[in-house]
Amino acid sequence: MPQFYFDVREGARFTPDEEGLELDSLDAAEREAAVAAAEIGRDRLPKGDSREIAIEVRDEHRQWVLTVRVSLEVDRVSRPPPRGPEGSAPPG
C-alpha cells in the first residue's frame, strides 16, 4: 500500500509529517487531508491563530502530490449611525 505524508502549514508555521500513513490511493489521501484540514481549521481558525490551514501531501517518494487548504475570511460591514426617536436621524 502506498505511503503518504501530511505536512501542515498554519500561517508561517510548518510541521512536517515524518511518519506518514499507508492508504489505498491518492483519492484516499485527499480525503484524509480534507478531514484533517477541516478539523484543524475548526479548532484554530476562529481563535485567530491563523487565517489559512494547508495540508501538503507527499507520496512514498516524498514528492508533493496535492494540497488541501481551508481558510477563514471575515468581512466587517460598517454599521449605519444610530437613528433618533421615531426613525429620525440624531441632531447634528
C-alpha positions as CSV (number, residue, x, y, z in Angstrom):
1,M,0.0,0.0,0.0
2,P,1.3,3.5,-0.8
3,Q,2.6,5.7,2.0
4,F,1.5,9.4,2.2
5,Y,2.9,12.2,4.3
6,F,0.7,15.1,5.5
7,D,2.7,18.3,6.3
8,V,0.7,21.1,8.0
9,R,1.1,24.8,7.3
10,E,-0.6,27.3,9.6
11,G,0.4,30.8,8.5
12,A,4.2,30.9,8.9
13,R,4.3,27.7,11.0
14,F,5.2,24.5,9.2
15,T,5.0,21.0,10.7
16,P,6.4,18.2,8.6
17,D,5.0,14.7,8.8
18,E,7.9,12.2,9.3
19,E,5.7,9.1,9.9
20,G,3.1,9.2,7.2
21,L,0.1,6.9,6.7
22,E,-0.4,3.9,4.4
23,L,-3.5,4.5,2.3
24,D,-5.1,2.7,-0.7
25,S,-4.8,5.6,-3.2
26,L,-4.2,9.3,-3.8
27,D,-8.0,9.7,-3.6
28,A,-7.9,8.3,0.0
29,A,-5.0,10.6,0.8
30,E,-7.0,13.6,-0.5
31,R,-10.0,12.6,1.7
32,E,-7.7,12.2,4.8
33,A,-6.1,15.6,4.1
34,A,-9.5,17.3,3.7
35,V,-10.7,15.8,7.0
36,A,-7.5,16.9,8.8
37,A,-7.6,20.4,7.4
38,A,-11.3,20.8,8.4
39,E,-10.6,19.6,11.9
40,I,-7.6,21.8,12.4
41,G,-9.5,24.7,10.9
42,R,-12.5,24.2,13.1
43,D,-10.2,24.3,16.2
44,R,-7.8,27.1,15.3
45,L,-9.2,29.5,12.7
46,P,-11.9,31.0,14.9
47,K,-9.3,31.7,17.6
48,G,-7.4,33.9,15.1
49,D,-4.2,31.8,15.4
50,S,-4.0,31.9,11.6
51,R,-6.4,32.6,8.7
52,E,-5.4,29.6,6.5
53,I,-4.6,26.0,7.1
54,A,-2.9,23.9,4.4
55,I,-2.2,20.2,4.3
56,E,0.5,19.4,1.8
57,V,0.5,15.8,0.8
58,R,3.7,13.9,-0.3
59,D,3.8,10.4,-1.7
60,E,6.1,7.5,-0.8
61,H,8.9,9.1,-2.8
62,R,8.4,12.3,-0.6
63,Q,7.2,14.1,-3.7
64,W,4.5,16.7,-3.3
65,V,1.3,15.5,-4.9
66,L,-1.6,17.7,-3.6
67,T,-2.5,20.5,-1.2
68,V,-5.8,21.0,0.6
69,R,-6.5,24.5,2.0
70,V,-9.1,25.7,4.5
71,S,-9.4,29.4,5.1
72,L,-11.4,31.9,7.1
73,E,-12.3,35.3,5.7
74,V,-14.1,37.9,7.8
75,D,-15.7,40.9,6.1
76,R,-16.9,43.5,8.5
77,V,-19.7,45.8,7.4
78,S,-19.8,49.2,9.0
79,R,-23.0,50.0,10.8
80,P,-25.1,53.0,9.9
81,P,-25.3,55.7,12.5
82,P,-28.0,55.1,15.2
83,R,-31.4,56.6,14.5
84,G,-33.0,59.1,16.8
85,P,-36.6,58.8,18.1
86,E,-39.3,57.9,15.6
87,G,-36.7,56.9,13.0
88,S,-35.2,60.4,12.6
89,A,-31.5,61.0,12.4
90,P,-30.0,62.3,15.6
91,P,-29.4,66.1,15.6
92,G,-26.1,67.1,14.1
